[in-house]
């Protein structure tokens, strides 16, 4: 624990240099994309003194495949989600995201990680998941179902009161062979099981989620208007590469008259814990408030790290 204003960022940089000079790859995890970009740029001059390279791993454009050049650097800044996504892309999607030299089979190692605001990352968000989703053939058949659900929800002043009734009506409509709604037989079970969560998310989109608080509408590089989630509960950062799951994103698109994208299916995921345990015992963290004894014991039990409070 180092109190706010007493040099946490400087300590992080010094520790990163020590580890890098020991020929270790160093990952520095910040609480937001904005901080990772800022710190990597502001600290570059300091690292240059030691001939140590630095970069951040934020996706400046839509990533498709191949090694990300940032991982060639000795020190990489980024938020936990970006490290998780890149690991999933590398190991599950086989995109060589963390590859250093494909011919030699060199991959960036998990040598050491330094975490800013460690209590937030390891405790408060320890179950946070990064999910990669893929579009599957035939998902366009679900669009009429989503439009039908939204029509039912949007016509109600208090849709949560009619929730169970709407679920029953939609299930009857989907299973009725005489219905005008034509659906592939192999999708009907998936639809039947998904209807409750779709309806819950339609209610959220109508009642709870607010423009410029939970999400923004911005144009992407193709000038297409898109729903962009805001991490309102933690950092307040806009997340242009994030898509909400289980229909929530689609209902917000319908709500604002935007082009609706097809539903995607989560194919793999990774939690914060799943990422951090890759570093073994080489986990270092700083915070302004280390927390109670129970919090410290939890850190020790899960991550096998000890704690110390630096006096003011």
LOLOMI-203321 format. One record per residue: residue number from 1; y, x, z of N, C-alpha, C, O in turn. Coordinates in steps of 0.05 Angstrom, whole numbers. Atoms other than C-alpha are relative to their C-alpha. Last residue first. Layout:
<pts>
PT;NUM;Y;X;Z;Y;X;Z;Y;X;Z;Y;X;Z
...
</pts>
This chain:
<pts>
PT;312;-26;1;14;159;66;96;14;27;2;36;30;-9
PT;311;-23;9;-16;88;84;119;26;0;-16;29;15;-35
PT;310;-19;-21;-1;33;88;66;25;-9;16;37;-29;9
PT;309;-28;10;0;-21;38;82;18;24;3;18;38;23
PT;308;-18;-15;-18;-91;60;63;28;-11;-3;36;-19;-25
PT;307;-29;7;2;-150;24;31;15;17;20;5;26;41
PT;306;-12;1;-26;-223;40;14;30;-4;-3;41;-3;-26
PT;305;-24;-16;-3;-258;22;-50;10;-2;28;7;-23;41
PT;304;7;-25;-14;-329;-2;-61;24;19;1;22;43;-5
PT;303;-7;-23;17;-308;-54;-113;-6;27;12;-2;48;-1
PT;302;4;5;29;-339;-118;-86;3;26;-16;-13;31;-34
PT;301;27;11;5;-351;-101;-12;-5;-3;-30;-27;2;-40
PT;300;20;-20;-6;-291;-54;-4;-28;-11;-9;-44;4;-21
PT;299;-3;-21;19;-242;-102;-37;-23;21;3;-34;31;-17
PT;298;9;11;26;-269;-158;5;1;20;-22;-17;23;-38
PT;297;29;0;-1;-261;-117;69;-12;-10;-26;-33;0;-36
PT;296;8;-28;3;-188;-104;50;-31;3;1;-42;18;-14
PT;295;-5;-8;28;-176;-178;39;-10;28;-5;-23;34;-25
PT;294;21;14;16;-209;-195;106;3;8;-29;-17;13;-43
PT;293;24;-16;-3;-165;-143;140;-23;-12;-16;-39;3;-27
PT;292;13;0;-26;-105;-179;113;-24;18;1;-32;29;-20
PT;291;14;24;-9;-64;-163;51;-13;4;27;-11;25;40
PT;290;29;-4;2;-47;-99;14;-16;-24;10;-39;-28;3
PT;289;11;14;-22;25;-120;2;-31;1;-2;-42;-14;-19
PT;288;-20;1;-21;68;-76;-42;-10;-14;25;1;-10;47
PT;287;-12;26;-5;9;-57;-84;21;2;21;21;20;37
PT;286;-23;0;-18;-26;3;-113;11;-28;2;9;-44;-17
PT;285;-19;22;2;-94;12;-144;22;3;20;19;15;41
PT;284;-23;-6;-17;-146;64;-160;20;-22;-3;25;-32;-26
PT;283;-20;21;0;-216;49;-187;22;7;20;17;11;43
PT;282;-26;-12;9;-260;109;-203;21;-22;-4;34;-23;-25
PT;281;-17;-4;-24;-318;83;-161;27;12;-8;43;18;10
PT;280;14;-10;-23;-354;53;-221;18;2;24;32;-17;31
PT;279;-12;-25;-8;-305;44;-279;-14;12;25;-6;34;34
PT;278;6;-20;20;-347;-10;-312;9;28;8;-1;48;-1
PT;277;24;-14;-9;-342;-50;-247;-9;21;-20;-25;39;-14
PT;276;-6;-21;-19;-270;-65;-267;-25;15;9;-23;39;15
PT;275;-14;-23;11;-286;-104;-330;1;23;20;-6;46;13
PT;274;17;-12;21;-340;-150;-303;13;24;-13;-1;42;-22
PT;273;20;-16;-14;-297;-162;-241;-18;14;-20;-24;38;-17
PT;272;-13;-24;-10;-239;-184;-285;-20;18;14;-20;43;10
PT;271;-18;4;-23;-286;-232;-320;14;26;7;6;48;-2
PT;270;1;-22;-20;-317;-226;-389;21;-5;22;44;-13;16
PT;269;-22;-1;-19;-333;-279;-441;-4;23;19;-27;34;22
PT;268;4;-21;-20;-377;-292;-502;25;1;18;47;-7;10
PT;267;25;-14;6;-388;-346;-555;-5;23;20;-29;30;24
PT;266;1;-26;-14;-336;-397;-534;-27;13;-4;-48;1;2
PT;265;20;-1;-21;-336;-452;-587;0;28;12;-1;48;-2
PT;264;16;-24;-1;-276;-469;-630;-20;-1;23;-17;-17;41
PT;263;10;-9;-25;-246;-536;-647;-16;26;-3;-30;30;-23
PT;262;26;10;-8;-211;-542;-713;-8;12;27;0;33;35
PT;261;21;-19;6;-137;-531;-720;-26;-11;10;-27;-29;27
PT;260;21;-4;-20;-90;-590;-721;-20;20;-10;-31;18;-32
PT;259;26;-1;13;-26;-584;-762;-22;6;20;-19;25;36
PT;258;6;-25;13;32;-602;-717;-28;-2;-14;-44;-19;-8
PT;257;0;4;29;57;-672;-700;-5;26;-16;4;28;-39
PT;256;-25;-10;12;77;-653;-629;0;-2;-31;18;9;-44
PT;255;-23;10;-15;25;-694;-593;26;7;-14;44;-9;-15
PT;254;-3;28;9;-28;-678;-646;26;-12;13;41;-25;-1
PT;253;-8;-1;28;-18;-603;-633;5;-29;-11;24;-33;-25
PT;252;-28;-7;0;-20;-615;-558;11;2;-29;34;-5;-34
PT;251;-15;23;-9;-86;-652;-567;30;5;1;47;-12;-6
PT;250;-2;20;22;-114;-595;-608;16;-24;7;31;-35;-9
PT;249;-18;-11;20;-98;-542;-555;4;-21;-23;27;-25;-32
PT;248;-27;1;-10;-130;-585;-501;21;10;-21;42;-2;-24
PT;247;-17;20;12;-192;-597;-543;29;-1;10;45;-14;-3
PT;246;9;28;-5;-243;-560;-501;20;-21;-8;24;-41;6
PT;245;26;9;9;-207;-493;-502;-4;-29;5;13;-43;17
PT;244;14;15;-21;-136;-468;-499;-25;-12;-11;-26;-19;-35
PT;243;4;28;7;-118;-416;-551;-14;-14;22;-35;-4;32
PT;242;18;16;-17;-88;-348;-534;-1;-29;-10;19;-41;-18
PT;241;27;-3;10;-60;-299;-586;-20;-17;16;-44;-15;11
PT;240;2;10;28;13;-320;-576;-29;1;-11;-35;-14;-29
PT;239;26;-12;10;10;-313;-500;-6;-10;-28;-21;-29;-31
PT;238;10;15;22;82;-324;-474;-25;14;-11;-24;39;-14
PT;237;0;-13;26;92;-288;-407;-12;-19;-21;-32;-32;-16
PT;236;-19;14;16;109;-328;-344;2;11;-28;21;5;-43
PT;235;-20;-18;10;72;-276;-302;22;-14;-16;44;-2;-19
PT;234;0;-28;-9;26;-316;-256;25;15;-10;43;22;6
PT;233;8;-3;-28;24;-392;-256;0;29;10;-1;33;34
PT;232;-21;9;-19;65;-401;-320;-8;4;29;10;7;46
PT;231;14;-6;-25;22;-358;-365;18;-8;23;28;10;37
PT;230;-15;-17;-18;54;-392;-425;-16;4;26;-26;-16;37
PT;229;1;4;-29;11;-420;-481;18;20;15;23;42;6
PT;228;4;-25;-13;34;-416;-554;0;-3;30;22;-9;42
PT;227;-2;2;-29;27;-479;-596;-7;27;12;-28;39;7
PT;226;25;-1;-16;39;-461;-668;7;-5;29;29;0;39
PT;225;-6;6;-28;90;-474;-723;-26;-2;16;-45;-16;8
PT;224;14;24;-9;68;-440;-788;7;-5;30;4;14;46
PT;223;-20;22;-4;120;-391;-813;-13;-27;6;-1;-48;2
PT;222;1;16;25;64;-345;-839;19;-24;1;17;-42;-16
PT;221;-8;-17;22;82;-292;-786;-1;-15;-27;12;-7;-46
PT;220;14;-26;3;78;-345;-732;10;14;-24;29;7;-37
PT;219;11;-6;26;129;-400;-717;-13;27;0;-3;46;11
PT;218;-14;-22;15;140;-420;-645;-14;3;-27;-38;-3;-30
PT;217;6;3;29;124;-481;-602;16;20;-15;41;19;-16
PT;216;-23;0;18;123;-462;-528;-11;-7;-28;-34;-4;-34
PT;215;4;-10;27;73;-476;-472;26;-1;-16;45;-15;-9
PT;214;28;-8;4;66;-493;-399;-5;13;-27;-24;28;-30
PT;213;9;-6;-27;140;-495;-384;-29;10;-1;-34;32;8
PT;212;-17;-21;-11;176;-495;-451;-6;5;30;9;20;43
PT;211;-10;-20;19;140;-560;-470;20;18;14;36;9;30
PT;210;-28;3;9;107;-595;-412;8;23;-18;3;46;-13
PT;209;-10;-24;13;33;-605;-396;27;-5;-13;31;-24;-28
PT;208;-6;-24;-16;19;-658;-345;14;22;-14;34;33;-4
PT;207;-13;5;-25;19;-728;-375;10;25;14;33;26;24
PT;206;-20;22;1;1;-728;-449;17;0;26;42;-4;24
PT;205;-19;-5;21;-34;-660;-455;22;-21;0;45;-15;-6
PT;204;-17;-23;-8;-68;-668;-387;22;4;-21;46;8;-14
PT;203;-17;10;-21;-93;-738;-407;19;23;9;43;18;13
PT;202;-20;17;13;-120;-709;-472;20;-12;20;44;-13;14
PT;201;-20;-17;12;-153;-655;-431;21;-15;-16;44;-7;-18
PT;200;-16;-12;-22;-189;-705;-387;22;18;-11;45;18;-1
PT;199;-18;21;-9;-210;-743;-450;17;10;23;41;4;25
PT;198;-20;5;20;-239;-681;-481;21;-20;9;45;-17;5
PT;197;-19;-22;-2;-274;-664;-416;22;-2;-21;45;5;-16
PT;196;-15;1;-26;-307;-733;-413;21;22;2;44;17;10
PT;195;-20;22;-1;-324;-734;-489;15;0;27;40;-2;26
PT;194;-27;-11;-1;-360;-666;-489;22;-21;4;44;-14;12
PT;193;-4;-15;-24;-430;-690;-470;29;10;3;38;15;25
PT;192;4;17;-23;-429;-745;-522;5;15;26;17;4;45
PT;191;-24;17;-2;-399;-699;-575;-3;-17;25;17;-20;41
PT;190;-22;-17;-8;-453;-646;-564;25;-17;4;40;-13;24
PT;189;5;-7;-28;-507;-699;-567;23;17;11;32;12;33
PT;188;-5;23;-18;-477;-727;-631;-5;5;29;10;-4;46
PT;187;-24;-4;-17;-470;-661;-667;3;-22;21;20;-20;39
PT;186;4;-23;-18;-541;-657;-697;24;5;18;22;21;37
PT;185;18;7;-22;-535;-728;-725;-2;24;20;-4;19;45
PT;184;27;-12;4;-475;-711;-767;-17;-5;25;-7;-3;47
PT;183;3;-26;-12;-418;-761;-754;-28;11;-5;-47;-4;-6
PT;182;24;-13;9;-392;-821;-791;-1;28;10;17;44;6
PT;181;-2;-28;-6;-341;-864;-754;-27;14;-7;-47;10;7
PT;180;-12;-13;23;-342;-931;-789;3;30;4;8;45;-15
PT;179;-27;-8;-2;-390;-954;-735;10;13;-26;-5;25;-40
PT;178;-17;16;18;-453;-990;-753;29;8;0;46;-4;-14
PT;177;6;-6;28;-498;-936;-724;16;-16;-20;19;-8;-43
PT;176;4;24;15;-462;-942;-657;-6;6;-29;12;17;-43
PT;175;29;6;2;-472;-877;-618;-6;-25;-17;-29;-29;-24
PT;174;14;-22;12;-401;-850;-629;-30;-6;-5;-41;2;-25
PT;173;-9;-3;28;-366;-916;-617;-16;22;-14;-24;19;-37
PT;172;12;22;15;-407;-930;-554;7;3;-30;-10;-2;-47
PT;171;29;-5;2;-390;-861;-527;-14;-22;-16;-32;-17;-32
PT;170;4;-22;20;-316;-872;-543;-30;6;-3;-38;11;-26
PT;169;-6;10;27;-315;-939;-507;-5;21;-22;-16;15;-43
PT;168;21;19;9;-351;-913;-446;5;-9;-28;-14;-10;-44
PT;167;24;-16;4;-303;-853;-439;-23;-18;-11;-36;-11;-30
PT;166;-3;-14;25;-243;-899;-449;-24;17;-7;-33;19;-30
PT;165;3;20;21;-267;-944;-393;2;13;-28;-13;6;-46
PT;164;28;7;3;-277;-885;-347;-5;-20;-22;-25;-18;-36
PT;163;17;-22;9;-207;-859;-360;-29;-8;-4;-40;-3;-26
PT;162;19;10;19;-169;-925;-355;-21;21;-9;-35;17;-29
PT;161;12;24;-12;-131;-907;-292;-22;-11;-18;-42;-22;-8
PT;160;20;-8;-19;-120;-836;-318;-14;-24;13;-37;-22;21
PT;159;27;-4;11;-86;-865;-379;-21;7;20;-45;1;16
PT;158;14;-16;-20;-26;-892;-341;-29;4;-8;-47;-9;1
PT;157;-21;-10;-17;22;-917;-395;-11;18;23;1;38;30
PT;156;1;8;-28;-36;-923;-444;23;12;16;29;36;13
PT;155;-8;28;-1;-27;-919;-520;2;-11;29;11;-34;33
PT;154;-29;1;5;-28;-843;-519;11;-29;2;34;-33;7
PT;153;-15;-11;-22;-96;-841;-487;29;-5;-3;43;-13;16
PT;152;5;16;-24;-130;-887;-537;17;9;23;28;-8;37
PT;151;-12;27;5;-97;-854;-598;-4;-18;25;14;-33;32
PT;150;-29;-2;-5;-113;-785;-569;13;-27;-4;32;-35;11
PT;149;-5;-3;-29;-187;-802;-563;30;0;5;40;-13;24
PT;148;6;26;-13;-189;-828;-635;6;1;30;17;-18;41
PT;147;-22;19;6;-154;-766;-661;-4;-27;13;15;-39;23
PT;146;-23;-8;-16;-204;-723;-624;24;-17;-6;38;-25;13
PT;145;6;7;-28;-263;-763;-653;24;8;18;33;-8;35
PT;144;-5;29;-4;-233;-759;-723;-5;-9;29;9;-27;39
PT;143;-29;7;1;-228;-683;-717;5;-30;4;23;-37;19
PT;142;-9;9;-26;-301;-673;-695;29;-9;0;38;-22;19
PT;141;9;27;-4;-328;-670;-766;10;-12;27;10;-36;30
PT;140;-20;19;10;-284;-609;-777;-8;-29;3;9;-47;3
PT;139;-16;9;-23;-332;-571;-731;22;-19;-10;34;-34;7
PT;138;4;29;-7;-382;-569;-788;17;-10;22;16;-34;28
PT;137;0;19;22;-388;-493;-793;-5;-29;10;-21;-33;27
PT;136;27;5;10;-371;-457;-728;1;-20;-23;18;-38;-23
PT;135;2;26;14;-303;-428;-710;-28;-1;-12;-38;18;-24
PT;134;3;-1;29;-309;-372;-660;-1;-28;-11;-10;-47;2
PT;133;10;25;13;-284;-364;-589;-2;4;-30;14;18;-42
PT;132;-3;-1;29;-274;-301;-547;-14;-24;-12;-37;-31;-5
PT;131;21;13;17;-263;-314;-474;7;5;-29;30;3;-38
PT;130;-10;-3;27;-226;-271;-422;-23;-11;-18;-46;-3;-16
PT;129;17;-7;23;-243;-298;-354;15;4;-25;34;-11;-31
PT;128;-13;6;25;-204;-298;-288;-18;10;-23;-28;33;-22
PT;127;17;17;16;-253;-297;-230;13;-7;-27;2;-24;-42
PT;126;26;-14;5;-221;-237;-195;-19;-17;-17;-38;-6;-28
PT;125;9;6;27;-151;-265;-206;-28;11;-5;-35;16;-28
PT;124;-10;26;9;-126;-271;-134;-12;-8;-27;-17;-32;-32
PT;123;6;22;-19;-170;-214;-108;8;-27;-12;-9;-44;-17
PT;122;27;-1;-10;-176;-156;-157;-7;-23;18;-31;-30;21
PT;121;20;-4;21;-115;-167;-200;-28;-3;10;-45;-15;-2
PT;120;0;22;19;-67;-196;-149;-23;1;-20;-36;-19;-26
PT;119;9;24;-14;-86;-148;-95;-1;-24;-18;-20;-40;-17
PT;118;29;1;-1;-82;-89;-143;-10;-25;14;-32;-35;8
PT;117;3;25;-14;-9;-99;-160;-30;-7;3;-40;-27;-6
PT;116;-25;7;-14;-13;-42;-210;-3;-28;12;-16;-45;-1
PT;115;-8;28;2;-84;-21;-226;26;-4;16;27;2;40
PT;114;-20;3;-21;-105;50;-243;13;-27;-3;22;-35;-25
PT;113;-19;23;4;-170;56;-281;19;0;24;11;3;47
PT;112;-17;6;-23;-212;119;-290;19;-23;-7;29;-25;-29
PT;111;-2;-22;-19;-267;144;-336;14;-7;26;5;-3;48
PT;110;-13;13;-23;-287;82;-374;1;20;23;-13;18;43
PT;109;15;3;-25;-302;121;-437;16;-15;20;40;-17;19
PT;108;-17;-5;-23;-271;111;-506;-16;-6;26;-27;-28;29
PT;107;-13;25;-10;-327;112;-557;16;7;25;9;24;41
PT;106;-16;-3;-24;-352;172;-598;15;-26;6;28;-38;-11
PT;105;9;20;-20;-408;158;-647;16;2;26;5;-6;47
PT;104;12;-14;-23;-394;223;-685;-10;-19;22;-22;-11;41
PT;103;20;-18;10;-382;187;-751;-15;14;22;-39;19;21
PT;102;24;15;8;-346;129;-717;-23;19;-9;-46;14;-3
PT;101;9;-13;24;-297;173;-680;-26;-13;-8;-47;-8;5
PT;100;-18;-23;4;-255;142;-625;-7;14;-26;11;22;-41
PT;99;12;-23;12;-287;72;-624;21;22;-5;43;16;-15
PT;98;-5;-22;-18;-256;22;-576;-12;26;-10;-14;46;4
PT;97;-27;0;-10;-248;-34;-627;6;25;17;28;36;15
PT;96;-7;-29;-4;-312;-17;-665;28;3;12;42;22;6
PT;95;-22;-7;17;-315;-90;-689;10;28;3;30;36;-9
PT;94;7;-25;14;-385;-104;-662;22;8;-19;17;15;-43
PT;93;-6;5;28;-367;-176;-642;-4;24;-18;-2;22;-42
PT;92;14;25;8;-404;-169;-576;6;-6;-30;-12;-15;-44
PT;91;28;1;-7;-390;-97;-555;-14;-25;-11;-38;-23;-18
PT;90;15;-24;6;-324;-79;-588;-30;-4;4;-46;3;-14
PT;89;-1;-5;29;-291;-147;-591;-18;23;-8;-32;23;-28
PT;88;17;21;12;-314;-162;-520;-1;4;-30;-22;2;-43
PT;87;27;-7;-6;-284;-95;-497;-20;-20;-12;-40;-13;-23
PT;86;8;-22;17;-220;-110;-534;-28;9;6;-42;18;-13
PT;85;3;9;28;-214;-178;-502;-10;22;-18;-28;19;-34
PT;84;24;16;1;-226;-150;-432;-5;-9;-29;-28;-7;-39
PT;83;23;-18;-2;-175;-94;-441;-26;-16;-2;-45;-7;-14
PT;82;2;-14;25;-125;-146;-467;-23;20;1;-37;24;-19
PT;81;11;17;21;-139;-193;-409;-3;16;-26;-24;13;-39
PT;80;29;1;-2;-128;-138;-357;-13;-16;-23;-34;-9;-33
PT;79;8;18;-21;-58;-122;-379;-30;-4;-1;-43;3;-21
PT;78;5;27;10;-45;-59;-418;-6;-19;23;-11;-10;45
PT;77;-11;22;-16;-27;15;-413;-9;-27;-12;-11;-29;-37
PT;76;-5;26;13;-70;69;-445;9;-20;20;-5;-25;40
PT;75;-6;21;-19;-70;142;-425;7;-25;-15;23;-25;-34
PT;74;12;-7;-26;-103;198;-464;3;-22;21;-15;-27;37
PT;73;-18;-13;-19;-87;164;-530;-15;7;26;-35;-5;33
PT;72;1;-29;4;-141;151;-583;17;14;21;14;38;25
PT;71;21;-11;-17;-149;81;-553;-5;30;-6;-21;42;8
PT;70;-9;-5;-28;-81;61;-581;-21;14;17;-14;29;35
PT;69;-10;-27;-3;-107;70;-652;9;7;28;9;30;37
PT;68;-29;3;-7;-148;7;-648;10;28;7;-1;42;24
PT;67;-11;-13;-24;-214;21;-683;29;-5;4;45;-4;-16
PT;66;-5;-29;1;-236;-30;-735;12;11;25;22;-3;42
PT;65;23;-17;-5;-230;-106;-741;8;30;-1;30;36;-9
PT;64;23;10;15;-184;-166;-746;-25;17;6;-45;7;15
PT;63;21;-20;4;-126;-159;-698;-23;-12;-14;-32;-35;-9
PT;62;26;11;-3;-68;-208;-708;-21;21;-6;-23;30;-29
PT;61;7;18;21;-5;-167;-701;-28;-11;5;-41;-2;24
PT;60;-26;6;12;28;-131;-643;-3;-19;-23;15;-34;-29
PT;59;3;7;28;-38;-136;-604;28;-7;-11;38;-29;-5
PT;58;-7;28;7;-23;-102;-538;-2;-4;-30;4;14;-46
PT;57;20;12;17;-61;-37;-526;6;-29;-8;-11;-43;-17
PT;56;8;26;-12;-6;7;-499;-18;-14;-20;-17;-8;-44
PT;55;-3;23;18;1;81;-515;-5;-25;16;-14;-24;39
PT;54;0;27;-13;5;149;-482;4;-21;-20;18;-17;-40
PT;53;-9;22;17;-9;221;-503;-3;-26;15;-20;-29;32
PT;52;18;23;-4;-11;279;-454;11;-23;-16;35;-30;-15
PT;51;14;3;26;22;345;-475;-22;-22;3;-44;-19;-8
PT;50;27;-10;-5;41;356;-401;-18;-2;-25;-42;2;-24
PT;49;-2;-26;-13;116;349;-410;-27;13;3;-30;38;3
PT;48;-3;-20;20;102;293;-460;2;28;12;-7;48;0
PT;47;26;-9;9;75;251;-403;2;22;-21;-16;39;-23
PT;46;13;-14;-22;144;247;-371;-27;11;-9;-33;34;-3
PT;45;-13;-26;-3;178;230;-437;-13;16;22;-16;40;19
PT;44;9;-18;21;127;174;-450;12;28;4;-2;48;1
PT;43;13;-24;-12;141;141;-383;-9;20;-20;-19;42;-13
PT;42;-18;-14;-19;193;91;-408;-13;26;11;2;45;16
PT;41;-23;-12;14;153;72;-470;17;16;19;25;39;13
PT;40;10;-21;18;86;61;-435;22;14;-15;21;37;-21
PT;39;7;-24;-15;122;26;-377;-11;22;-19;-5;46;-15
PT;38;-23;-14;-12;158;-24;-421;-8;27;12;5;47;7
PT;37;-17;-11;21;99;-43;-464;23;17;11;28;39;2
PT;36;16;-21;12;53;-51;-404;15;13;-23;14;38;-26
PT;35;0;-25;-17;106;-89;-366;-15;23;-13;-7;46;-11
PT;34;-27;-11;0;116;-140;-422;2;26;15;14;45;6
PT;33;-4;-14;26;42;-151;-432;27;14;0;29;37;-8
PT;32;-9;15;24;35;-171;-359;3;18;-24;4;43;-22
PT;31;3;28;-4;6;-152;-291;8;-17;-24;4;-41;-25
PT;30;-24;13;-11;-6;-80;-308;-4;-30;1;-24;-40;-9
PT;29;-1;29;4;-71;-42;-319;24;-12;15;27;-9;39
PT;28;-18;10;-20;-69;33;-330;5;-30;-5;14;-38;-26
PT;27;-11;26;7;-129;61;-367;17;-10;23;9;-10;46
PT;26;-12;16;-22;-142;135;-361;11;-26;-11;26;-27;-30
PT;25;-15;22;12;-190;174;-405;10;-18;22;-5;-26;40
PT;24;9;27;-3;-211;236;-366;18;-19;-16;42;-15;-18
PT;23;14;9;24;-204;308;-386;-12;-28;3;-34;-33;-7
PT;22;28;-5;-6;-184;332;-316;-18;-11;-23;-42;-14;-19
PT;21;4;-29;2;-113;337;-343;-28;8;8;-37;31;3
PT;20;1;-8;28;-117;262;-356;-4;30;-3;-18;39;-22
PT;19;26;8;12;-136;249;-284;-2;8;-29;-23;17;-38
PT;18;22;-16;-13;-78;289;-256;-27;-7;-12;-42;12;-19
PT;17;-1;-27;11;-30;258;-307;-22;17;12;-35;32;-2
PT;16;11;1;27;-52;187;-288;0;28;-13;-19;35;-27
PT;15;29;2;-2;-42;202;-214;-12;0;-28;-33;13;-33
PT;14;9;-26;-10;30;226;-228;-31;0;1;-44;19;-7
PT;13;-2;-20;22;44;164;-271;-11;27;9;-24;41;-7
PT;12;19;7;21;18;115;-219;0;22;-22;-21;31;-30
PT;11;26;-8;-10;57;150;-164;-22;-5;-20;-40;11;-24
PT;10;1;-29;1;120;143;-205;-27;11;10;-38;29;-2
PT;9;3;-7;28;108;69;-217;-2;31;-3;-17;41;-20
PT;8;27;6;10;96;57;-143;-4;10;-28;-25;23;-34
PT;7;10;-19;20;161;93;-124;-29;-5;-9;-43;14;-16
PT;6;6;-26;-11;188;65;-58;-16;17;-20;-28;37;-12
PT;5;-23;-17;2;223;4;-86;-4;28;10;14;44;10
PT;4;-16;3;24;169;-45;-64;25;18;2;39;18;22
PT;3;-20;22;0;128;-18;-6;16;0;-26;20;21;-39
PT;2;-26;-13;2;68;26;-21;21;-21;-3;20;-38;-21
PT;1;-24;17;0;0;0;0;25;18;0;28;35;17
</pts>
